[in-house]
Amino acid sequence: MTSSQRPSTSAQRVFRGFTVLSETDRQAVIRLINDYQRQTLQQRESVRKSFENIPGVVLGPLGGGCECCGRG
C-alpha cells in the first residue's frame, strides 16, 4: 500500500476495532455493511440515524483508552 492509498486515521481506527472482534461479531459487521451498501440513500439515512442512539465509548474512572480503537 502506498502512502496515497493509506486509509484515513478514522478508517484505521475502525479497522483496528474490527480486528479485535470475535469471528461471530466480524461476520455480523460484514453483513451490516453489505446490507447498508445495497440500500437506497433514504434507507441509509434511516439506518444511520438508528445507530446514533447507540451509547458511545465509556472510558471509565481510570481514563483508559478504548480497547478497540486505542482512543482515549
N, C-alpha and C positions, 0 to 999 in steps of 0.2 A: 504494500500500500504506500503510495507516495504521499507527501505532505499535502498536496492539493486534493487528495481523496480522503484524507483523515476526517473522521466524523467530528461533529461539534462536541464540545465538552458535555453538553446535556445528553447527547446521544451516547457518549461513552459512559456516563453515569447510569443511564437506563440499561445499557448492555451489561454493565458490571452487576447491577441488581438482578438482571435476568439470569446471569450465570450462577448466582448463589441459590436460586430457587431449586426446589426438588424437581425431578423429571416430570411428575404429575402437574405441578404448577407451571413449568415451562410449556408443556403441551397446552394447558389452558390459556396461557398468554398468546401462544401462536394461533389458537382457534379464535380468540377475541380479535386479534389484529386482522386475521384473514376475513372474518365476518365484517369487521369495520370497513375494510377496503372494498368489499362488494356492495356497500350501501350507497344510497344517494346522498348528496350533500345535506339535505334536510334530515335524513335519518342519522347521519354522522353527528350533526349538531345536537340532536336529541341524546345520543349516546354520550357525547362529550359532557353535556350538562348533567347527565345522571351520575357521572363519575366525579363531578365537582363536590358532591356531598360525602365522599369517602374521606375519613379523617386523615390528616397528614401525619408525618413522622413526629413522634414524641421522643425527644432526646433524653428525657428523664432528669432526675436531680443531679446526676454527676456530669451532665453535659457531654456525654459520649457521643460519638458520631453514629450515623446510620450504618448498619451492617451491610446494607445493600449497595448504597452509592458512595459511602465514605464521607458524606457531607456532615458538617456539624462541628 
